[in-house]
């Protein structure tokens, strides 16, 4: 996602799934970036599924061998669960 942002590559799907599993809290720092590209990323993940899966299956891995469907599902679930914006703390008004 670093290079294309809204244009997922097979490697992006693999790497995002790995980070979701191993350090999901670490993705919070990238929340704004992930939100900015979320809808397009997810749409292209659906539309280009066959092409992405073929390229995904060519990735050489060491010790982490999930399926494309597993990784795409993890990415979808994680990205859809991101809050759209941080809400003010309860009882506090947002200053403009």
DRENPA-3360 file (N, C-alpha, C; in nm, 2 decimals, always signed):
BEGIN
1 = XXXXXXXX = +0.08/-0.12/+0.00/+0.00/+0.00/+0.00/+0.09/+0.13/+0.00 ~ +0.21/+0.11/+0.03/+0.30/+0.23/+0.04/+0.32/+0.29/-0.09 ~ +0.34/+0.21/-0.20/+0.37/+0.27/-0.33/+0.24/+0.32/-0.40 ~ +0.14/+0.23/-0.41/+0.02/+0.27/-0.49/-0.09/+0.33/-0.41 ~ -0.09/+0.30/-0.28/-0.20/+0.36/-0.19/-0.33/+0.29/-0.22 ~ -0.40/+0.33/-0.32/-0.53/+0.28/-0.35/-0.53/+0.17/-0.45 ~ -0.42/+0.13/-0.50/-0.41/+0.02/-0.60/-0.34/-0.10/-0.54 ~ -0.42/-0.19/-0.48/-0.36/-0.31/-0.41/-0.28/-0.40/-0.50;
9 = XXXXXXXX = -0.17/-0.44/-0.45/-0.09/-0.55/-0.52/-0.11/-0.67/-0.44 ~ -0.07/-0.79/-0.50/-0.07/-0.91/-0.42/+0.01/-0.90/-0.30 ~ +0.13/-0.84/-0.31/+0.22/-0.82/-0.20/+0.16/-0.74/-0.09 ~ +0.08/-0.63/-0.13/+0.02/-0.55/-0.03/-0.08/-0.63/+0.05 ~ -0.16/-0.72/-0.01/-0.26/-0.80/+0.06/-0.19/-0.89/+0.15 ~ -0.08/-0.95/+0.11/+0.00/-1.04/+0.19/+0.06/-0.97/+0.31 ~ +0.12/-0.86/+0.29/+0.19/-0.78/+0.40/+0.09/-0.73/+0.50 ~ -0.02/-0.67/+0.45/-0.12/-0.62/+0.54/-0.18/-0.73/+0.63;
17 = XXXXXXXX = -0.20/-0.85/+0.57/-0.25/-0.96/+0.66/-0.15/-1.00/+0.76 ~ -0.02/-1.00/+0.73/+0.08/-1.04/+0.82/+0.09/-0.93/+0.94 ~ +0.08/-0.81/+0.90/+0.08/-0.70/+1.01/-0.05/-0.71/+1.09 ~ -0.16/-0.73/+1.03/-0.28/-0.74/+1.11/-0.27/-0.85/+1.21 ~ -0.21/-0.96/+1.17/-0.20/-1.08/+1.26/-0.09/-1.05/+1.37 ~ +0.02/-0.99/+1.33/+0.13/-0.98/+1.43/+0.14/-0.85/+1.51 ~ +0.08/-0.74/+1.45/+0.09/-0.61/+1.52/-0.02/-0.52/+1.47 ~ -0.15/-0.56/+1.50/-0.26/-0.48/+1.46/-0.26/-0.34/+1.52;
25 = XXXXXXXX = -0.21/-0.32/+1.64/-0.20/-0.19/+1.70/-0.10/-0.10/+1.63 ~ +0.00/-0.16/+1.57/+0.09/-0.08/+1.49/+0.03/-0.01/+1.37 ~ -0.08/-0.06/+1.33/-0.14/+0.00/+1.21/-0.22/+0.13/+1.25 ~ -0.24/+0.15/+1.37/-0.31/+0.27/+1.41/-0.24/+0.40/+1.37 ~ -0.11/+0.39/+1.36/-0.03/+0.51/+1.32/-0.06/+0.54/+1.17 ~ -0.10/+0.44/+1.10/-0.13/+0.46/+0.95/-0.28/+0.48/+0.93 ~ -0.36/+0.50/+1.03/-0.50/+0.51/+1.02/-0.55/+0.61/+0.92 ~ -0.50/+0.73/+0.92/-0.54/+0.83/+0.83/-0.51/+0.79/+0.68;
33 = XXXXXXXX = -0.39/+0.73/+0.66/-0.36/+0.69/+0.53/-0.45/+0.57/+0.48 ~ -0.47/+0.48/+0.57/-0.56/+0.36/+0.54/-0.70/+0.40/+0.51 ~ -0.75/+0.50/+0.59/-0.89/+0.55/+0.56/-0.90/+0.62/+0.43 ~ -0.80/+0.70/+0.40/-0.80/+0.77/+0.27/-0.82/+0.68/+0.15 ~ -0.76/+0.57/+0.15/-0.76/+0.48/+0.04/-0.85/+0.35/+0.06 ~ -0.92/+0.34/+0.17/-0.99/+0.22/+0.20/-1.09/+0.18/+0.09 ~ -1.18/+0.27/+0.06/-1.29/+0.23/-0.04/-1.24/+0.19/-0.17 ~ -1.14/+0.26/-0.23/-1.09/+0.22/-0.36/-1.01/+0.09/-0.34;
41 = XXXXXXXX = -0.93/+0.08/-0.24/-0.85/-0.05/-0.21/-0.95/-0.17/-0.21 ~ -1.06/-0.16/-0.13/-1.15/-0.27/-0.12/-1.22/-0.30/-0.25 ~ -1.26/-0.19/-0.32/-1.33/-0.21/-0.45/-1.24/-0.29/-0.55 ~ -1.11/-0.24/-0.56/-1.02/-0.31/-0.65/-0.98/-0.45/-0.60 ~ -0.98/-0.47/-0.47/-0.96/-0.60/-0.42/-1.07/-0.70/-0.47 ~ -1.19/-0.65/-0.48/-1.30/-0.74/-0.53/-1.29/-0.75/-0.68 ~ -1.27/-0.64/-0.75/-1.27/-0.63/-0.90/-1.16/-0.71/-0.96 ~ -1.04/-0.71/-0.89/-0.92/-0.77/-0.95/-0.88/-0.90/-0.88;
49 = XXXXXXXX = -0.98/-0.96/-0.81/-0.95/-1.08/-0.73/-0.87/-1.18/-0.80 ~ -0.92/-1.22/-0.93/-0.85/-1.33/-1.00/-0.70/-1.30/-1.03 ~ -0.68/-1.18/-1.07/-0.54/-1.13/-1.11/-0.46/-1.13/-0.98 ~ -0.51/-1.07/-0.88/-0.44/-1.06/-0.75/-0.41/-1.20/-0.69 ~ -0.50/-1.29/-0.70/-0.48/-1.42/-0.65/-0.37/-1.49/-0.72 ~ -0.37/-1.48/-0.85/-0.27/-1.55/-0.93/-0.13/-1.50/-0.89 ~ -0.12/-1.37/-0.88/+0.01/-1.31/-0.84/+0.04/-1.34/-0.69 ~ -0.06/-1.35/-0.61/-0.04/-1.38/-0.47/+0.02/-1.52/-0.46;
57 = XXXXXXXX = -0.03/-1.61/-0.54/+0.02/-1.75/-0.53/+0.16/-1.77/-0.57 ~ +0.22/-1.67/-0.64/+0.36/-1.67/-0.68/+0.45/-1.61/-0.58 ~ +0.40/-1.56/-0.47/+0.49/-1.50/-0.37/+0.56/-1.61/-0.29 ~ +0.69/-1.60/-0.28/+0.77/-1.69/-0.21/+0.77/-1.65/-0.06 ~ +0.74/-1.74/+0.03/+0.72/-1.70/+0.17/+0.81/-1.79/+0.26 ~ +0.84/-1.74/+0.38/+0.91/-1.82/+0.48/+0.83/-1.83/+0.60 ~ +0.77/-1.94/+0.63/+0.70/-1.96/+0.75/+0.56/-1.90/+0.77 ~ +0.51/-1.82/+0.68/+0.38/-1.77/+0.68/+0.32/-1.79/+0.55;
65 = XXXXXXXX = +0.22/-1.89/+0.55/+0.17/-1.93/+0.42/+0.01/-1.93/+0.41 ~ -0.05/-1.82/+0.44/-0.20/-1.81/+0.44/-0.24/-1.81/+0.29 ~ -0.37/-1.84/+0.27/-0.43/-1.84/+0.14/-0.46/-1.69/+0.10 ~ -0.48/-1.67/-0.03/-0.52/-1.54/-0.07/-0.66/-1.50/-0.01 ~ -0.75/-1.59/+0.00/-0.88/-1.56/+0.05/-0.87/-1.52/+0.20 ~ -0.79/-1.59/+0.27/-0.77/-1.56/+0.41/-0.71/-1.41/+0.43 ~ -0.61/-1.38/+0.35/-0.55/-1.25/+0.36/-0.64/-1.14/+0.31 ~ -0.71/-1.16/+0.20/-0.81/-1.06/+0.16/-0.92/-1.04/+0.26;
73 = XXXXXXXX = -0.96/-1.15/+0.32/-1.07/-1.14/+0.42/-1.02/-1.06/+0.54 ~ -0.90/-1.09/+0.59/-0.84/-1.02/+0.70/-0.83/-0.87/+0.67 ~ -0.78/-0.84/+0.55/-0.77/-0.70/+0.51/-0.90/-0.63/+0.51 ~ -1.00/-0.69/+0.45/-1.14/-0.63/+0.44/-1.19/-0.61/+0.58 ~ -1.19/-0.71/+0.66/-1.24/-0.70/+0.80/-1.17/-0.59/+0.88 ~ -1.04/-0.58/+0.87/-0.97/-0.48/+0.94/-1.00/-0.34/+0.89 ~ -0.99/-0.32/+0.76/-1.02/-0.19/+0.70/-1.16/-0.14/+0.72 ~ -1.26/-0.23/+0.71/-1.40/-0.19/+0.74/-1.42/-0.16/+0.88;
81 = XXXXXXXX = -1.34/-0.21/+0.97/-1.36/-0.18/+1.12/-1.29/-0.05/+1.16 ~ -1.21/+0.01/+1.08/-1.15/+0.14/+1.11/-1.25/+0.24/+1.13 ~ -1.25/+0.32/+1.24/-1.35/+0.43/+1.25/-1.32/+0.54/+1.15 ~ -1.42/+0.60/+1.10/-1.41/+0.71/+1.00/-1.34/+0.83/+1.05 ~ -1.36/+0.86/+1.18/-1.29/+0.98/+1.24/-1.30/+0.96/+1.39 ~ -1.20/+1.02/+1.45/-1.19/+1.01/+1.60/-1.30/+1.10/+1.66 ~ -1.38/+1.04/+1.74/-1.48/+1.11/+1.81/-1.43/+1.18/+1.93 ~ -1.48/+1.30/+1.97/-1.43/+1.36/+2.09/-1.47/+1.28/+2.21;
89 = XXXXXXXX = -1.39/+1.29/+2.32/-1.42/+1.22/+2.44/-1.56/+1.25/+2.49 ~ -1.62/+1.15/+2.55/-1.76/+1.17/+2.60/-1.75/+1.29/+2.70 ~ -1.85/+1.38/+2.69/-1.86/+1.49/+2.78/-1.78/+1.61/+2.74 ~ -1.70/+1.60/+2.64/-1.61/+1.71/+2.60/-1.66/+1.76/+2.46 ~ -1.66/+1.89/+2.45/-1.70/+1.94/+2.32/-1.58/+1.96/+2.23 ~ -1.60/+1.95/+2.10/-1.49/+1.97/+2.01/-1.48/+2.12/+1.98 ~ -1.36/+2.16/+1.99/-1.33/+2.31/+1.97/-1.30/+2.33/+1.82 ~ -1.35/+2.44/+1.77/-1.33/+2.47/+1.63/-1.23/+2.58/+1.61;
% end
